[in-house]
Amino acid sequence: MPHLNKVATALSGGRAGEPASRSSLSRLRIALTVFFALDGFMFAGWVVRIPAIKQQTGASASDLGLALLGVSAGAVVTMVFTGRLCRRFGSHPVTVVCAVLLSLSIVLPPQTHSALTLGLVLLVFGAAYGGLNVAMNSAAVDLVAALRRPVISSFHAAFSLGGMIGAGLGGLVAGGLSPAVHLSLLTGVGLLVTAVTGPTLLRHPAPVPERTESERTESDRMKQGTTEGTTAVPGRLDGRTRRLVLLFGVIALCTAYGEGAMADWSALHLTQDLDATPGLAAAGYSLFALAMTAGRLSGTALLERLGQTRALVAGGVTAALGMLVGALAPTAWLALAGFAVAGLGLANIFPVAIGRAGALAGPGGVAAASTLGYGGMLLGPPAIGFLADWFTLPLALTTVALLAGAAALIGYSARNASADPARPADSTRPVESARPVESAHRPELARPADE
């Protein structure tokens, strides 16, 4: 498949339209990888200090859950507008600006002393976090399409690796540094990394792959239709395709719910219910992130061996079993083992769901499913908080297992989902969100999914 190694592209936004070199695309890939890792690092640094900030504010479980809803609200509102900002100013500048805002806002939570003020400052933090995730993924989709190589899982692996490092370091300093000092140091790290890496994104506009013959023909047809007085609306999807994209978005939401719950509640579960030390409690999310990193790094090989549907179902079942152990285990060490198994199971479900959405609707499908997925990550923690207050935290965490099982069931039921009812979805194998975008426009790149 020679097209997969094609690197020559035209740079969008470049007035001269000169081809991008291999080195410039490599620099863009490195810079985006750093921003994904920084995002995971900063977020994990915040979540491991949640128990200390909960104690500082005197919030109950439900009060904390309501305050954490500020992250969700800020992120969802920002996600609605970030796509427009990216179209107007470019995804690269928006990524840099949001990284600066995230670095500045992470220092705010330790300055609060009530659940109300914590929720208000988390609105700002959530807005920066949501904007950065949408902008980064938009930039990554552009780069992956230009490279014509399935590398998007490497970006998500960088996010997981950053989360693992952030949680690990957070656990090491939890006993010696106050949350205010710790998160102030993270602000410095974030601003420094952005200052060093940001100029690479600002100097290079987002690359756009060379159009295929079919794409040029479609563009000419649309222009001709517009000239003749018809209304051409690019990217308009039929109702069936929208429903299928929504279906895979729900799968992404179910699995991202678990990642958000683990980020915000695993440390508290280990300390509150299993009497773990602060350092051992921080290891819970660190192990989870490590397992997700390993799973995503091996995701391409796994998909090639099992195919999309079997990988999705196996991942959902594995995650459900691991999370049941993690939530209901009588000892901290057994819970840690369950969290690691859950991380392995959840690792590739999100990329598979995003990839299937991309195969159905191209970049628009990737964006829609990603937004639903990140919504699940951000809405999960407050839901866990309310359930913990109504029942218990261990019982609330079992909902992660339930939704992982639901993702496996939905994935199996959607094994034949395709925009074309006559062609089963598994007739192509998008191992990542880049491949579906390509194969949706390049039938010659299609490969069997379940060999």
Steps between C-alpha positions, in 0.01 A plus 500: 500500500734778379258781582539438873858623488425809297623813675486780245217737585381852445492727801163657568527865575831529320473769235753338275350154540846344502533130577583413857825314559533180694693687768229763549232233538724314744545818704126552505447144617753539781348831609147360506621194690650730763171690538305176540746386766484839672121483507506161671777609737318812615164328539649213701687748720167658588307178560749348745455805724120477506491320838708777661289774341182321608628506856607863466154610383311273743279377215290185521509244220193653333635855548827395341313334214306820441820704507661261251203565275666838445770325298233332289295815449801711406630236262169431326432869439851550364483192278195646326697808394854365463423345161395841370810659647716237331333565164550875536847522655641151440531206738867568574462850653192386694700206640774731626258751655303227677821344633593835656154536654515145638839567657376819665169358620638189670637711785152628595336201678737501803407863564136411572345417838144399410333270251333799331822688429667175396225441245536853363876477444456155350280661235811685382716189526241294311470760225875492440512120517209450259632755253848346500364150437284604205775714346768232545285229350407723206868565437580131537229396251642746245854371551401133488311555174801680352742226604256233376627276779297365795681680780219660697521238777852622570356839599253337738780285636694820572200633693489180706875508556480860612221405739704214640802722560287778647325261737826331597677825578189626676506195724866555582453862605156458659645448846751784482341781300169674550255502207567874451875451459462187289253652255700823482796293384276343237410848378869572449553172318201559274605852404859389438402209278255719307765768451746245363261293287232751403707689239522184290121490468477875442759492221338212312137519384296182521589270207233377261550182296506510124150440368432175324347483154159410649518798736591736215214363292255547787627855556461584131149351501401710802639815339314425178178439693539831678564678170184352353297640786479192723595507864809296578554431867829321562513259787122456522430156648186293460296398803633143505860613506430749777340228710796268448748772592295564812512128580878492495507826690300328774758219509772762543296667773452172690871429510616857562260508796723238659817696434354813656373306801839340554673835476286672761392223736758218504730674749211587731365143483838357598553741790144517630379143452823296509717710735779544247774758555495813279792370295341159444167664417664714232642179350147391414456746215868466411461124444179558309673754274801268453273216394315727256831619357620143444168405347498793260860449395409144402159598362586480131637146531199396708254634242686331217485169685145509635318749278299795622192327636679226691751750642218729613297220660803343667608839632158576643470165675855524639439851629172398663661210686800706606285785627279267702813374675634851548175631647412205725842364603558473876865611483679791334744277312223292345318819404817627331518179295138547396567859395791385282285237327228759444755733340609228257140431407402862444819596315391447139120521516502879466733500193294222338175691555649820362642307206166342411333842519769635268445216253133594488523878480863606462642775722151617598428157644828503691417839649145405602600171663798661673279768653263237638795303631657789683156589631487157661843553655392829652147406605600170663669644811202707623268206433724280714487764774123503519480121490762479776289722722181307428663156534875445551808591296588134420147439373511824300822386331331182378314719250830521311483122455137519392573759231808312378281194456242714324769625261592141415135411440437807282820435308398143426151605394655762268746260339327539163436873529585683181392815323428270206245237613622266228857500631580374850711730716764238569587485133752770581743513785561850636752429771495864601310814425738585217436183304122540484536852368721367226306188419176695488641687201744237369331164446829350386632528857227279646603178670307219666427574863454155645744270332 
